[in-house]
Amino acid sequence: RLKRYGTGAGTVTRSYHPNKRFELTGTYTRLHEDNAVLGVQALDPSLLGKGSSTDGLTMGFTFDATPTLRIAGSGTIGRTVSSSQNALISTGGRGFISTAYQMSLTKEHLLDRNDSLRVSIAQPLHVEDGSLIITSVKVVDRDTGALGSYSQKFSLGQTRRPLVGEFSYSRALLAGRADIALFGKAQIAGDPVQYQAARLLAGARFTVRY
């Protein structure tokens, strides 16, 4: 049974408004995972030692091209290292280098004053570079049968970069007493973000208030 997942994080954010329509933001995040590495846990929590720490930097912008059209984007780069380099499972060298980004466009009043559309394209969290070191105990001298630690290094960042597109459309009906929403999501490139995850999802929602 997995131990309860525990984390702690701190962030610092700065924003800059060169004018009323444009905003730049920068965020630094420090994340500590008590018994996991990038959300992945081991059945035996002692294998990961004291967990891992991630330093991330996110840069983003929003631009109101018109009163009803907003363009936004953000990108993140992070570095994850094991808190205990002598743990049986640890990050090697400089740790894991990971990235993620998203671009979106939101249009209010697409057909009339009662609807809106949002489309986006994103790269979910992707490990660009790094290695995982797994240490085990094995026979190191066949003549004497002596046991010793043996480490194996596995390189990461070999998967194809994922790319996901999304859209959502909503419309108010019956003088605001009801609304309908359509949404869809498709992975258009790269390896699956999750094993057995569907590459195409779509749905609809209808709500009535009375």
N, C-alpha and C positions, 0 to 999 in steps of 0.2 A: 504494500500500500504506500502511495506517495505521501511524503510529509507535506503539511500545509505550506503552500507557496507564500513566502514573505518577501516584501520589498520595502525599500525606502528611497525617496528621491527628493532632489532639490533643484529648482530652476531659477534662472535669472533672465529676464526679458527686457529688451530695449526696443522702442519703436521710434520712427522718424516720419514726420509728415511734411514733405516739401510743399504740398498744397492740399486743398480740401479733398481732392479726388484720388490722391496717391499716398500709399502708406508702405513703408518698409519696416520689417521686424527681424530681430535676431534673438535667438533663444539658446542659452547654454543649459544643458541638463546633466546632472550627475545621478546615476541610478545604481543602487546596490541591490543585488538579488541574494537573499540569504542562502538558498540551496538550489540555485539554477544558473544556467548560462543562456542568455537570450530566451528565457522562458522555458527552456528544456531542463527537466529534472531527471534524476536517477532514482531507481527504486531504493537504493541505499544512499541516503544523503551524505554519508561520510566520504563517498567517492569524490565528491566535488569540493571537499574541504570547507572553506568559509564562503563558498559561492563565488560571485563575480561582480565586477564593477564596470559600468559603461559610462563613457563621456561622449556626449552628443552635441552637435552644433546644427541648428536649424535656421535657415534664412528664408524669408518669405516676403510676398508683396500682395497688395490688392490695388486694383485700378478701376475706378468707376468711369468707364468710357463714356457712358451717358447716364442719365438718372435711373434708367431701367436695365443697364447692362454692366455687369461686374466681371472682371477677369482677375483670377487669383492663382498664385503658384507658391510652392514651397519645396525645399529640398533639405535633406538631413544626411549628415555623415557622422558615424559613430565608431568608437574604438572600445572593444570589450576585452578585459583581461581577467584572469582568475585571481581571486583574492589570496589563494594559497598555491604558489607555484610548485609545491611539493605534494599536492593532492594527486590521487591516483588518476583522476581525469582533469586535465588542465589545458589552458590555451598555451600555444607555443609562441616563442619569439615576441613580437610586438602585439599579439592578440588578434582578435577578429576585426577586420575593417568592413563595416556594413553601410549601405546607403538606402535611401528611399526618397521618392519625390512624387509630386502631384501637380497637375495643371487643371484648372476648372473654369468654366464659363457659365454664368447665371444670367438668364434673361427674364425679367419680370414683364408682364403684359405682352406676351408673345403674340397671341391672336386678338385679345382684347384686355380689359383691365382686370379680368378674373382668373388669369392663369400665369404659370411660370414654368420655366424649363431650366434644368441644370445638366450639363454634360461635363465629364471629366475623364482624364487619362492619368494613370498612376503606375509607378513601379513600387510594389510592396517591398518590405524589408528584404534586402538581398545581401548576402555575404560576398564581398568582392575578393577578399584575400584573408588568409589566416590558416592556422593548422591546429589540430587537436592532438594532444599527447596523452596516450593511455598507458599507464604503468601497471604491470602485473608481476607476480612472483612465479618464477620457473626455474628449472634446473639449468644452472650455468656451467657446471662441470660434470660431464657424464661419467668421468672416472671416479669421482668422490661422491657424486650425488648432491653436491652443494647447491643450495638454493640462493637466488639473488633476484633483485628487481630487474625487470626488462621493460624498456619503453618503446612504444611504437608511435610513429608520427603519421597523421593522416591529414593531407592537404584539403582545404575547403575552397569554396569559390569556383567549383567546377561545373555548377549547374547553369543552364541558360537563363538569362535575365528575364523575369516575368514582367508582363505588361498587361494591365487591366483597364478596360473602359467601362464607364457607368453612365446611366442617364436616369433622370427622374422628371416626371411631368405631373403637375397638380393643377386642378381647376375647381373653383368654387361654383356651386350650383344652388338653385332654389333660393336666390337672394341671400346667400351666405349660410343657409341652414344645412347645407350638405356639401360634400366635396368628393372628388374622385382623384386618385393618384395612380400613376403607372410608373414602374421602375424596371430597370434591367441592368445586368452586369455580365460582362464577357471577358474571358482571358484571351487576348489576341496574339500573344507571343510568349515564348519561354516555357520552362517546365512548370507543372502545376504548383501553385502556391501551397496547397495541402494535398497530401495523398488522397486519391479518390474524390477530390473536390470537383464539382461540376464546372465545366468550362463556360456554360451559358446558364444564366438564371434570369427569370422574368416573373413579374407579379403585378397585381392590381389591388387597390383597396377603395372601398366605397363607404363613406361615413355620413350618417344623417343625425342631426341634432334636433331634439324636440323637447 
